[in-house]
Amino acid sequence: MMGKQFSIINAIRLTALCLLVVSCGSVLAKDYFDQKEIVVKDPFFGDALYDYYSGNTFEAIIKLIVGKDLGRVPNHMEDVDIWLGSLYLSYGMHYEAEAVFKRLIKEGASPEIRDRAWLQLAKVRYQKGLYEDAIRAIEEIQEDIPKDLKGATQLQMANVLMARGEYQQAADMLLKFPKNDQFTPYVNYNLGVALFRSDRQIEGTEYLDAVGLSRAEDEELRALRDKANIALGYVLLANDDYPRAKAYFQRVRISGPFSNKALLGLGWSDAFQQDYRRALAPWLELSTRTLSDAAVYESLLAVPYAYERLKAYQQSMQAYETAINSFSDDLNRLNLAIETVKKGKLWEQLLNNISTRESKITWELEDLPPEVESRFVYTLVSGNSFQQSIDSLRHLIYLNNSLSKQADNMDTFQYILDLREETYKERLPKLAPEKGDHRMALLKDERNLYMEEYRRIEREGDLKALATGKEQLQIERLEKIQDILRRHRHEMDPKRYRETLEKYRLYSGLLEWEIGTSIAPRLWRIRKAIRELDKELELATRQQQVLQRARLGAPRSFEGYGKKIAGYSKKIQSLQGRVQDAIDEQKQLMERQVIGELETLRQRIASYLDQAKFARAHLLDLGATQGGVN
Amino acid sequence: MKKFIVSISFFLLMFGVGYGYSADDQAKTLDDKVQGLKKEVMELNRDLFILEEELLFPTSTQVAVFLSTDVGNFFRLDSVELKMDDKVVQNYLYTQQEVEALSRGGVQKLWVGNVKKGKRELVAIFRGPGPNGREYKRGTSFVFEKGSGTKYIELKITDKSQKLQPEFVVREWE
């Protein structure tokens, strides 16, 4: 009897500890960094953010790299690096992320950026299991930092310490975390775990109890609340405190992800108090549920066990028969599922769902082939390791799509280039440089003639040359009048002649005075016109030179781009092959993971089946000796 | 009997919580390989991004139109139509995720194209539910001088609190 109880209690303790450990890594799921408000000062930086927020991390990374390399994000140079590092991290590129953060730190970034980079680096190292390095990175973060960063740093440090098994230090760290923060439930959960693991059960219970009673506003928090109650329930079962354990199990939602474990625990709380009748209620409820986890399978054995304890041998026998049928049925289904995966049919639906957009490439449980029932692989598929594999596969498929698109682009670019070359060759005769040069020479000669004329006018004070068009006409008319007067002087009435001569002299004088008093502005206007002419000639010369250069450079440019396109096409082709190989390798790895999961489950169910058959035989033996069972 | 059943029960429950296939050495090697491939494809895409711009949208003719939103209490963007010199060059329908990306500070590169030097007119027509959820259609135009350098224009949708109306602002980025 003592041995039996010891075994059960040990199993309960292990269960409780297992529940406490599982959630440690989830605290940083909501990252503080993503919540930082960004004021966009360069459109190209905003463009990258738009892609990232739209679910296209790959495109966002490319745009950040291009923006940085082409100097298009001068106002966000530091932001770009820290974003780039973070995006690399979220795209599963730990090495690149680490290189960016190290560079940031080396280049002496501003204190806030430096600290954020250290924190991100600590995260990378934590994820890679390099806990010592992660702690060194956290120790580089300054004391005087913004509140949000401080919180994230403390959480990260606590995670590292817990991963190293230093629960006492982790608890001390988490005890300093500010209260009433949005992360409080996660902090309290981990704090409860850390306290339990450092043998401070009373304090640990307090924190887990607080989580178990918290007002959870979203599904993630409700699940956390259920998990805390389940953990406490099993801890109390291990401590033989069955009534309190029961109370915790009763807090768990009947339809939540932890309800199966709660119902099983609830049954055990009563069973340990010898109340098998009450234990039957949750176990019977559990046994009607989909066989999706160990707790439901367990119930198929727990129900007949309770009947047996109640001496209801007939019902017990029937329940064992039901269990044997269910286990046998599931074993057949598992065999079929394993065969299906081995035939490479795991990917059929996924491959049908492929889209060219990164954010549209998804893989859900519904995408599994019907032979591989999701209830068999739910735990594996929702696990971190498999999710990372799915991400890798998703990314590889996107890379493949991107390369195919680029291969098409290369054909388009080459076509455009060929078209331009053709157009160039057609237009080349019209761009004959000798014609242009000759025309330019004529224009320059003409300009020099104007300049010489200007200098003569200036030197000789040639008023007539400075006259405007209207004045030129007036001068011509006056000259005609002078000629008439000279030729007809003797034929004219002397008085009329004198009067006309007087008028002629008056108008000539006036005109001469008009021009003579405005020589300087008239000469200035000519000089200005010549200067403008010089400018136009200079521009025309430059354009002529540009045209000449373009004419000479075009064939080299066509050749240069042509070589580039050929080089890139070759590179694309080589990458396509390697990416396809990696896709195949990734698929094989995941297939092996799924098969491994199915085989483990098959072994487990086979063990259940043996157990049920053994129990049925035991009941039959009992019937034979006591006459209680037929 | 009880001992056997119950101990199996807890043993299985315990592993039922977190049993799974842990990443082995092959997974690690493959992860390294995938990371290397991602880096190479990214470098290639970076080069091709620049090549595409050089070939298709040279600086002398390039015009890029960006779109951003602010707050969005009085207007939710459903679609935008863009005309350059009275010719439709872009018609864009937004998904919920894209609208959220804009509201989080993202700036969409709505259109990039080639335009000759001189005076040009850009017209943008925005559609979507406006104040009080009624269908809203608003246009805005912008005349600009295309010179020899690249021209970047931003269309910004903001909330005008005083009038309880959205406002559509166009500006050039330096």
Interface residues (C-beta under 8 A of the other chain):
Chain A: G3 K4 S7 I8 A11 I12 L14 T15 C18 L19 V21 V22 E37 I38 V39 V40 D42 P43 F45 G46 D47 L49 Y50 D51 Y52 Y53 S54 G55 F58 I61 I62 K63 I65 V66 D69 L70 Y91 G92 M93 H94 Y95 E96 K261 L264 W268 D293 A294 A295 Y297 E298 L301 A302 Y305 E308 R309 S359 T379 L380 G383 S385 F386 Q388 S389 S392 H395 L396 L399 S402 L403 Q406 N409 F413 I416 L417 Y561 K564 I565 Y568 K571 I572 L575 R578 V579 A582 E585 Q586 L589 R592 Q593 G596 E597 T600 R604 S607 Q611 A615 H618
Chain B: M1 K2 K3 F4 I5 V6 S7 I8 S9 F10 F11 L12 L13 M14 F15 G16 V17 G18 Y19 G20 Y21 S22 A23 Q26 A27 L30 D31 K33 V34 Q35 L37 K38 K39 E40 V41 M42 L44 N45 R46 D47 L48 F49 I50 L51 E52 L55 L56 A64 F66 S68 T95 Q97 E98 E100 A101 L102 R104 G105 G106 V107 Q108 K109 Y152 E154 W173
